[in-house]
Structures are given as C-alpha cells and as structure tokens.
Amino acid sequence: MERKGVIVFKGNPLTLIGPEIRVGDKAPDFSILSNELKEHNLKDFNGKLKVISVTPSLDTPVCDLQATRFDKEATNLPDDVVALNISCDLPFAMARFCSAKNIGKVRTFSDHRDVSFGTAYGVLIKELRLLARAIFIVDKEDIVRYIEIVPEVTSEPDYAKALSALKSL
C-alpha cells in the first residue's frame, strides 16, 4: 500500500509504504534489532506504555535533537514507560551515536534489515528507504493512543503534545 501527499522532504513530495495507522488501532507487531543485534518485537515491551520515536537517521541534526530530547524527557517518566527510537540506521551506527551522546534512557533500534516496523506502521519512505519522522504512543494493551507523522521530514515533532498525550494515559 502506497500513500502519497502525507510527507515532504524540503518541499518535495514523498511516498509512504504501509497502512495508515489510526488512534484506537491495535498496534501492529514488528521485528527490529537492538544495538547488540538482538531481535525484538512488540511483545518484548508488554505491560509498558511505549513512546516510539521514529527518525530517518540519527546522524542528522534534527534526528539527533529528537533522540536526545526524548532521552532527556525519559528520565522523568515513570518506570512503566519505555522510550524507543527506531530508524533504519545500522545497529553499529546507533551504538556509536548513543555512546557519543551519552544516551541512556531511550533504547535505539534498527529497522534496516526487514523494514518491518516501517511497513507495519506506514512510515517507510519509498524513495529513500528510510523511516518518516513520527511519534507513536502505544498503551499497555498495545492500543495506539497518539500519532504524529511530521509532514516535513526536516522538522521536529511536537514534543509537548506527545508528552501530554502520554501523561494522560
């Protein structure tokens, strides 16, 4: 399934692959890799509120800002919340980024192998084989409670709105 007109990169339209996920939907399963090359999926975070920060590449300025902002915010979140950052970066690059930026609360995961997350959540950019900038908040029962797909890939998400949605759960 392809969706056009949802996002742009520096004003140029891009195509998203995958379904349009809506608030209230059951969160789709996925297969992603940790920095240690261990496979993870949705059930690995059972019983937790999930903040899923999606970035095209941690090696870019806006993605860096997004990951470090959520890492900082995560230090004030309750123990029943897990903050994930998912990108198509290689696990080795993510590990290097986390080490250089002293990222400790946000867990970084790679979707590079199968783009399983990107296609399941409708955020895989066809033209770039990267993920669109987005935030998903999924509750403890794996129901999607908040979604923001940032219309301009080079813009930051609305952190305050996402955190407000999280705190309302």
N, C-alpha and C positions, 0 to 999 in steps of 0.2 A: 504494500500500500504506500503510495507516494502522496505527500501533501505539499502543495506549493503555496507561496504567499504568507507563510507563517513567520519566517525569519528572513533577515538580510545580513550580508556581511559588507560593511562600508557602503550601504545603499544598494548592493547588488542582490537580487532575489536568489534564494537557495531552496532546495527541495529536502524535506524531511521524509525519512523512510520509517514506516511503522504506524500503528494506530494512534488516534488522538485519545489520550487518557483523560478522563474527567474526574473531578472531585466526586467521591462516593463509589468509584470503581474499586474492585478488588485489585490490589497491586499485583502486577504480573511477576512471575518468577524470572530469574536471570542467573547467569553464570559469569562471575568476574574473578580476577586474580589479585591477590594481595601482593605487596612488595616482595614477599618471600616466595612468590609463585604458587601459593596455595589457592585452590579454587574455593569460592564462596558463592552462596546463593541466598535468596530471601529468608529461608528458614533459619539461617545462621544468626539472624537478628530477632528471632521470635521473642515476644514478650517485651519488646523495646519500642519506644517511639523512634522513628527513623527520620532524620533530616538528611536528605540525599541532595548534595550539592553537585551539579553536573557542570563540567568545564571542558572546553575544547582541548587545551593543553596547558599544563602548569608552568611551562616555560614561556608564557606570555604575560605581560603586565597585568591585565585585568583578571586572568585566571589566578595569578599569584595573589592579587588583592582579595579575591573571593575566598580562596582556600585559607589564607592567613586570617581573614575576618571571621570565618566560621570556626577556625581553631581557637581564636580568642573568645568568641561567644560561647563555645562549647565548655569552657572552664567554669561557666556559671550555670550550666544546665544540670538538672537532676540526673541521678545515676541510671534512671530508666530511659534515658535518651542516648542514642548513638548517632554520631555525625559522620557521614560517609562523603567522600569526594570521589566521583567516578569520572574518568576520562579515558581516551584511547592512548594515553601515554604508555610507554613501556614501563613495567614494574621497576626496572633499574633506574630510569629517569625519575620516577616518583620517589623512590628511596633517597636518591641524591637530593631532590628538592626538599623533602621532609627533613633531612639532616641539615641542609644549608639554612633552612628557615626555622629550625627548631620546632617543627610541627609535632605536637604530641597528643592532642585530643581528637582531631579529625583523623579518621582512618582513610587512607587513599587506596583506591582500587583501579585496576586496569580492565578496560573492555576491549582491548586491542585484538585479542585472539578471535573471538566469535562475534563481536559487536552484539552480543545477546541482550545486554541492557538497552543499548541504543535502539535496537529494532523493537523490543518489547514495549518500551516507553515512548516510542515515536519521536526520538530525538537524534537519530543518526542522520548526519548531513551527507546526502548522496554525493555531492560534488567534491567533498573534502575528505570523506571517511573519518570525520571527527564528530564528536557529540556537540549538539547545540547547548548553549548556556541555559541552565534551567535549575529549578529547585522543586523537589517533591517532598512533601511531608506525609509520612505513612504512619498510621496509628498502630497500637499493639495488636490489633486484629487484622492487620495488613490491608486496611482500607485507606485509599488515598484521600487525604483531608485538605491538601493545599497543593496547587501547581502554579508555577510561573515559568513559562518559556520566554526568555528575554528576546524581544523582537529584533534587536540589533545585536549581533554576536559580540561586538566590541564594547557593549555597555554592561554595566554591573547590574545584578539583580536588586530587587527591593528587599534588603536585609530586614528592615524594621517590620515590614508586612509579613514576611515569612516567620520571623521570630514571634510576632504577635499571634499568628495562627498556631504555632507550636504551643505557646503558653496557654492558649485557650483549650487545649486538649487535656 
